[in-house]
Amino acid sequence: MTASTKQITEAALKLPGHDRLQVATAIWKSFGASEDSVADLDALARSHELETGKVAPKTQAEVFKKARAVLK
């Protein structure tokens, strides 16, 4: 790894999670990634948020209740 690559990597890793995801997505897309694989990055980020307790999971009942309210 070159010195500049190392600096960029270290700086990117210091970013908040959402910003790191945006950087990772931009890099991934630069390799010609499909929208499905980009969605996988979003799913990984969401999984990490759940595992670390940053967000609380919702039950199916909660999700459908909210969806029905929005569709009324």
N, C-alpha and C positions, 0 to 999 in steps of 0.2 A: 504494500500500500504506500503510495507516495505521501509526502508530507502534506500537500494540499488536500488530498483525498481524506487523510486522517483528520485534518482540521475541519473539513466540511462534515464528516461523519460525526465527530464529537459535538459540533455545533447543532447538528440536526437532532442528535439524541438528547440535547438539553431542552428542546422545544416541548411545549405542552402536548399531551397525547393527540388532540385533534389536529394540531399543526403538523405533527410527525406523520399522521395518517395522510394529510394532504400532500406532503413531500413524497411519501412512499407511493402514493397513487400516481403522482405526476411522473415519477421515475418509472414505475411499472408500465404506465401508458406509453412512455417513450420507447419501450421495447415492443410495442404493438399489441399490448394486452387487450383481451376482449372485455366487453362490459361485464360478462359473467365473472371473469377473474378479478375485476375491480370490485365487484359486489362481494367476492370472497374476502377481500381486505376489510371491507366494512363489517362483515360478519365476524371476522377475527377481532376487530376492535371492540365490537359489541360484547363478544364473549369475554374479552379481557375486563371490560367494565363490570360485567356481572360477577366474574370470579373475584375481583378485588373489592367488591362491595360498593363501587362508585355509584352504581344504579341498582335499584331493587327490581327483581323479576315481577312480572304481572301474570296473573292467572288468565286462562282462556276466557273465563266469565268476565273479567275486568275489560279485556280487550274487546270482546263482542259487545258489551254494554256501551262502551265508548263509541264503537263503530255505529251501533244502532242510533245513538243520540245524534251523531254527526249526519247520518243519512235521513233523519226526519225532516 
